[in-house]
Amino acid sequence: MTAEIISVGTEILLGNIVNTNAAFLAEQCASLGLSCYYQTVVGDNEKRLLEAIKTALLRSDIVILSGGLGPTEDDLTKETAAKAAGLPLIPDEHTKVRIQSYFDGIGRVPTENNWKQAMIPEGAIILDNDNGTAPGLILEDRENGKTAILMPGPPAEMHPMFEKDVAPYLNKQQPEGIYSRMVKICGIGESAAETMVADLMDK
């Protein structure tokens, strides 16, 4: 199966933060036996994000998005993915309870825009966020064999969610993994090293 990674956030395009999420996700996909041929970074722009999602779904089986699930107006990933899939957003009581519980735990009152995060694409699989308020989502199009997986951008939220929920889900879709070994060399150049293992590379 093929996977594609879309990182969402204007702050990545501007170089304000390093895109460590893509590196993490690419490594995880490889270990799960998924072939990842494309990675894309898109700013917080609905038109460009919609185009990126539609393109990714045309050429890949699984599209993994990180970022853009927050409560502010420029957080557009969920709404845009739902639009690409033709799914309406509906309120989810389970997510509302979890958001309220999160704010109770930190002694703060949620603002009105926080409830935006409880609007879920109809039929989506909800991934509870144990480290924040934005739930992850899995949108399955079984008829066409396509899946979009949405996760929050902060690594402290995305990594645990991937390991707890997304990796087991992907492992069911692609049971075969890829096993590799890294060999580190010192004291010889790249061209000499290639010559030494050319027969292995050809195979």
N, C-alpha and C positions, 0 to 999 in steps of 0.2 A: 504494500500500500504506500501511497505517496502522501506526504504531509507538507504543509506550507506554513510559514510563520509570518504573522503580521504584527508589528509593534506599533502601537498607536500613541502619539504624543508629540506636539510641536516642540516640547523641550528636548526631545531626542534629536530632531532635525536641526535645532539651533546649537547643538553641542553642549547644552547646559548639563546634561547627564549622559553617562556612558550606557549604552544599550547592553547591559549584562543579561537581560532576560532572554534575548535572542540566542546568546551563547549557551545559556543553561538549557533552553528548550531544544536547540539543535543537538546538543550532546545527549539529552534524554531520548529524543526521537531516534537517534542512531542506535542507542542501546536497546530500544524496544523493537528494532528491526524495520523502522519506517524510513523510507527514502525521502530525503528533504532536498528538493532541487531549487527552491526559491525562498528568499527572505525579503520582506518589504517593510519599510518604515513610512508611516503616513502621519501627517499632522492632524490636528483636531478640526477637520473640515469634512462635512458630511458628503459632499459630492465626490471628493477624491477618495474618501474611505469606502464609499459605496462601490466605486469603480474597482478599487483594490480587492474588495471582498468578492465581487462577482467574477473578476478575472481569476482569482485564486480558486474559487469553487469550480470553474470550468476545467482547470488543469490539474487539480489535486483532489485526493479523496478526503483528506482531513485538513481543515484550516484552523490553526491555533492563533488566537488573538490575545494580546496582553495589553492592558491599559485602557483608559477611557470609560471605566465603569463607575466613576465617582458620582457625587451628587450635584456637581456644578453644571452650568449651562453648556460648557465646552466638552463635557463628557458625553460622547455620542456613539460609542461603540455598540452598546446594546440596542439602541434605537435603530442604528443603521444596519446592523446584522439582521434584526427583525424585518426591516424593510426589504433587504435583499432576499430573505426567505419567504416574504409574503405573509408574515405572522403578525397578528395584533398583539399589543401589550395589554396585559390584564393584571390587576392587583393580586398579590400573593400574601395571604395572612401569615403563613409560616415565616416568611422573610420579614414581615412587619414586626412580629414578636421578637425575632432575633435582633433586629436593629434597635428596638426599644430596650432589650436586655443589655445590649452592648453599651448604650448610653447610660443606663442605670449603673452599670458596673464601673464606669469612669466618672460618675457623678455629674453628668452634664445632660442638658435637655436638647433633643434633636431639633434642628430647624426644619422648616417646611420642605426644603429641597431634599432633605435626607430621604423622604418617603418616595422620591423618584426611584430609589434603588430597589423598592419593593414592587415595581412594575416589571413583570416578567413576560417574555414572549410566550404565547399560548403553546402548551405542549412541551416546553423546554424542560430538560432535566436540571434541577437546581443543585449547585454545589455549595454547601454551607461554608462561609468564611469564618474560621475560628479566630482570626486575627484582625478583623476589620468589619466594615458594614456592607461592602459590595459583594453579593454572592456571585459565584461563577456560574456559567450556564453551558449546557450542551444542547445544540440544536441539530436534530437528526432529520435528514431527508432520505428516508429509507428507499423510497421509490427510485431515486437517482444515485443512491449509494454515496451520498455526500454528508459530511458532518462539520459543523463549526463549533469550536470550543472557545469560550470567552472566559478570561481570567483577569483579576485586577492587576494593575501595573506594579505596585510596590513589591519588591522581591520578598519581603517578610510575610506578605500575604500570598503571593503567587507560588513560591516554592513549596510551602506545606500543602497547599491545595493540590498542586500537581502530584506530589508524592502520595497524598492520601487518597485522592479521588480520580484524577485524570490518568495517571500511569496505569492503575488497575483496569480502567475502562479501555484504554488503548491496547493493553495487553490482551484483552478479550477479542478485540478486533484484529489484532496481528500477533498471534501466539509465538511466532518465530522471532528470536532475537538475533543480534549481530554480536559476535565475540571478536575482540581485537586485542592486540598487544602492541604497546609502544616501545620502540627501540631508540634509545638516545645515543648519539655518536659525538665524539670529540676529537679534534685534531686533524680531520680531513674535510675537504670541501664538498659541497653538494653534488658537483658534477662527478667527483670520484666515487662518492657513495652510491650514486645512481648506477654507475658502471658496474660496481660490485654486485648489485642486486637486480640488474636488468632482467635476468631470466625469471626471477620471481615476479617482477612487475608485469612482464609479458603474460604470465600465467594468470 
